[in-house]
Every structure is written in C-alpha cells, then in structure tokens.
Amino acid sequence: MSSFKVKRGCTITLWEHIDRGGHHFRSSRSYSYVGSGWNDKASEAECDCGGGANY
C-alpha cells in the first residue's frame, strides 16, 4: 500500500503482519504517499467509522 483515503469520521489502522501482528500505524487522515517506512509493508488494514471495524 502506497496511499489511502480516509473518510471524515473514520480511522484506518495498518499492521505490518497478518493477524494484527508487528508494528501498526493509525490515521484519521488520507495520505497520498505513506512514506518509505510503510510503503508496500502493510499486510493487514482495518477501517473504523464509529460503528465498529470494517475489514
């Protein structure tokens, strides 16, 4: 994943490994480029828009 868009009121969490393993990164804003630290390194993502997680 190189970029992502987050709707207002939502939060995305990226994990380094599947099953929510390793480092994680959480954001409530969109990124046109996540930076070299996370580019192509996320293995799992979760989006929460206030009503619980949406996978």
C-alpha positions in Angstrom: 0.0 0.0 0.0 1.4 3.3 -1.0 -1.5 5.6 -0.3 -5.0 5.6 1.2 -8.1 7.8 1.5 -9.9 8.1 4.8 -13.5 9.5 5.0 -14.3 12.1 7.7 -15.1 10.4 11.0 -13.1 7.3 10.1 -9.8 5.9 11.2 -7.6 3.4 9.4 -5.1 1.1 11.1 -2.4 -0.7 9.1 -0.5 -3.7 10.5 2.9 -4.9 9.4 1.9 -8.6 9.6 -1.4 -10.5 9.2 -3.5 -11.2 12.3 -2.7 -7.7 13.5 0.9 -8.5 14.1 4.0 -6.4 14.3 4.1 -2.6 14.2 0.9 -0.7 13.4 0.1 2.7 12.0 -3.2 4.5 12.7 -4.5 7.6 10.9 -7.7 9.6 10.6 -6.5 11.5 7.5 -5.7 10.5 4.0 -2.1 10.1 2.6 -1.1 10.4 -1.0 2.1 8.6 0.0 2.7 6.8 3.3 6.4 7.3 3.2 9.2 4.8 2.9 8.5 3.4 6.4 5.2 1.9 5.4 5.3 1.8 1.5 4.5 -1.8 0.5 4.9 -3.0 4.0 1.3 -3.2 5.3 -0.2 -6.8 5.4 -3.5 -6.0 7.0 -5.8 -3.0 7.3 -8.9 -2.1 9.3 -11.2 0.9 8.9 -13.4 2.1 11.8 -16.1 4.6 11.1 -17.6 4.8 14.6 -19.8 1.7 14.2 -17.1 -0.8 14.7 -14.3 -2.1 12.4 -14.9 -2.7 8.7 -12.4 -5.1 7.2 
